[in-house]
Amino acid sequence: MADIVVFGGDGYIGWPLALELATSHPQKKVLIVDNYLTRAHAEALEGGSLLPIRPLPERVAAYRDAFELDNLDYLELDCANSDQMTEFMRSISPEVVYHLAHQRAAPYSMLGLKECVETITNNEVGFLNLIWLLRDYHPNCHLVKLGSFGAYAKAGLDIPEGNAVMSCNGKTSAGPMPFPRASDDFYHITKINDGNFAGLAARKWGLRVTDVMQSTVFGAMTDKTLADERMHTRFDYDEILGTVLNRFCAQALCGVPLTVYGLGTQTSGIMTLEHCIAVLVSLADAPCAPGTHRIINNCPKVYSINELAEMVRLEGTKLGLNVKVARNRYNPRFEDGVSHDYSVETSYLSKLPDPMPMRLAVARSLEVLGRHRDQIRVACVEPRHDWMGTGGAAQAEEPVAHSG
Ligand SMILES: NC(=O)c1ccc[n+]([C@@H]2O[C@H](COP(=O)([O-])OP(=O)(O)OC[C@H]3O[C@@H](n4cnc5c(N)ncnc54)[C@H](O)[C@@H]3O)[C@@H](O)[C@H]2O)c1
């Protein structure tokens, strides 16, 4: 029935991950499970993917045509529905399951009470269903879950890969303990809680859990998604679902100044979609030992927001676009502009090939997205929501426009 399950396989990362898993493991059956939650949110927010995306039946048919393989299938199911999940998990015998089925937009979780409760319920009930059902039916299965780098407390301390011996007020912990987590939005708090649930499932039930603490992912494509236009992955660019480089690319393509929140000196880890997929696929054949909650830090490079804007400006200019940058016009997250100085242990990454340079991913994405630039909804690319309640979404001061 299914050797590898990708929960959340209709999503931005999940779809190219399923494609890569299926093509690299043609002897294994790969099953996508999704309930189209992100598609529903994008529609309700009047955003939507800039690259046209097909429903799962058409995507899977395109895979079969393009790669002449029939080892990829899909199932519509809500992970947060305990009855549906129990019936499903009893019916399969997977070797590895990937859990990506989250409401994954921090701004969405801050929109209001309804969206916050929906995020907490969807993410935490869905994950609890999965670990309890793995415990009951598939205790030897390898669970790969997506954590987020944004869940780590940033206090100038170097971030270990896994636990570390900690000191406080001159006393040292009796053994290694998890690095502190902290978050300023409810979505990341679900990631923190999931990490605790996963630790318990490994320690107390003997499950094998790999937790990939990854930074933001960017890129409109992988080589596989470009093989047929029915296999595009989604590309959100509105202020709620679109991450920073996505918004900058859309703004560059439709001639709106890039909205750098605050002064743009704040930093963010960003990696290419190809690199994200390569790390996740490598884990299919590298299970951790039973009873282990293995942490992998995937944050290959950190950029200031100004550096990212400049990259889009330079690559956009090469394509003949007139790209302007507006700094400090909006500050919906109340960015303080401080870049924290810390190093990150990434021993697992050192075993893998170097990632594609971000500049190249920006250039290739602008080219692919440019074919759909007339579909950009300009109303979506300017921030409208004040998601910290600070008044920051309102225009901070006179807009500062720079052409370089
Ligand atoms: N994109 C990033 O930059 C990034 C960075 C760090 C971590 N992550 C994590 O990676 C994972 C995938 O992110 P993405 O960017 O592909 O997001 P996405 O929203 O595009 O994909 C998530 C998928 O899960 C599905 N889903 C959500 N709840 C579900 C449920 N209850 N039942 C079934 N399906 C459900 C959605 O419909 C969607 O297709 C998430 O866990 C996210 O938190 C993403």
The ligand as a Tripos MOL2 file, in Angstrom:
@<TRIPOS>MOLECULE
LIG
   44    48     1     0     0
SMALL
NO_CHARGES

@<TRIPOS>ATOM
      1 N1          8.2580   26.8020    3.7330 N.am      1 LIG1
      2 C1          9.1660   27.1200    4.6410 C.2       1 LIG1
      3 O1          9.9170   28.0940    4.4760 O.2       1 LIG1
      4 C2          9.2970   26.2830    5.8960 C.ar      1 LIG1
      5 C3         10.3530   26.5550    6.7850 C.ar      1 LIG1
      6 C4         10.4770   25.7940    7.9370 C.ar      1 LIG1
      7 C5          9.5780   24.7610    8.1900 C.ar      1 LIG1
      8 N2          8.5510   24.5300    7.3030 N.ar      1 LIG1
      9 C6          7.6180   23.4310    7.6010 C.3       1 LIG1
     10 O2          7.5680   22.5710    6.4820 O.3       1 LIG1
     11 C7          6.2560   22.0080    6.3820 C.3       1 LIG1
     12 C8          5.7270   22.2370    4.9720 C.3       1 LIG1
     13 O3          5.6830   23.6310    4.7200 O.3       1 LIG1
     14 P1          5.2050   24.2240    3.3320 P.3       1 LIG1
     15 O4          5.8960   25.5080    3.1530 O.co2     1 LIG1
     16 O5          5.2930   23.1810    2.2970 O.co2     1 LIG1
     17 O6          3.6880   24.5520    3.6790 O.3       1 LIG1
     18 P2          2.3530   24.2960    2.8270 P.3       1 LIG1
     19 O7          1.2700   24.9960    3.5540 O.co2     1 LIG1
     20 O8          2.5570   24.6340    1.4070 O.co2     1 LIG1
     21 O9          2.1910   22.7250    2.9660 O.3       1 LIG1
     22 C9          1.5570   22.1010    4.0800 C.3       1 LIG1
     23 C10         0.5830   21.0930    3.5170 C.3       1 LIG1
     24 O10        -0.0400   20.4040    4.6200 O.3       1 LIG1
     25 C11        -1.4270   20.3100    4.3540 C.3       1 LIG1
     26 N3         -2.1210   20.1810    5.6390 N.ar      1 LIG1
     27 C12        -2.1770   21.0900    6.6500 C.ar      1 LIG1
     28 N4         -2.9170   20.6140    7.6510 N.ar      1 LIG1
     29 C13        -3.3460   19.3810    7.2680 C.ar      1 LIG1
     30 C14        -4.1600   18.3940    7.8660 C.ar      1 LIG1
     31 N5         -4.7240   18.5820    9.0710 N.pl3     1 LIG1
     32 N6         -4.3650   17.2320    7.2080 N.ar      1 LIG1
     33 C15        -3.8210   17.0230    5.9840 C.ar      1 LIG1
     34 N7         -3.0480   17.9340    5.3530 N.ar      1 LIG1
     35 C16        -2.8220   19.1000    5.9920 C.ar      1 LIG1
     36 C17        -1.7680   21.5810    3.6060 C.3       1 LIG1
     37 O11        -2.9570   21.4770    2.8590 O.3       1 LIG1
     38 C18        -0.5420   21.7630    2.7080 C.3       1 LIG1
     39 O12        -0.6990   21.1360    1.4710 O.3       1 LIG1
     40 C19         5.4190   22.6540    7.4680 C.3       1 LIG1
     41 O13         5.3870   21.8230    8.5900 O.3       1 LIG1
     42 C20         6.1970   23.9130    7.7870 C.3       1 LIG1
     43 O14         5.9560   24.3230    9.0980 O.3       1 LIG1
     44 C21         8.4000   25.2640    6.1690 C.ar      1 LIG1
@<TRIPOS>BOND
     1     1     2 1
     2     2     3 2
     3     2     4 1
     4     4     5 ar
     5     4    44 ar
     6     5     6 ar
     7     6     7 ar
     8     7     8 ar
     9     8     9 1
    10     8    44 ar
    11     9    10 1
    12     9    42 1
    13    10    11 1
    14    11    12 1
    15    11    40 1
    16    12    13 1
    17    13    14 1
    18    14    15 2
    19    14    16 1
    20    14    17 1
    21    17    18 1
    22    18    19 2
    23    18    20 1
    24    18    21 1
    25    21    22 1
    26    22    23 1
    27    23    24 1
    28    23    38 1
    29    24    25 1
    30    25    26 1
    31    25    36 1
    32    26    27 ar
    33    26    35 ar
    34    27    28 ar
    35    28    29 ar
    36    29    30 ar
    37    29    35 ar
    38    30    31 1
    39    30    32 ar
    40    32    33 ar
    41    33    34 ar
    42    34    35 ar
    43    36    37 1
    44    36    38 1
    45    38    39 1
    46    40    41 1
    47    40    42 1
    48    42    43 1
@<TRIPOS>SUBSTRUCTURE
     1 LIG1         1 GROUP 0 **** ****
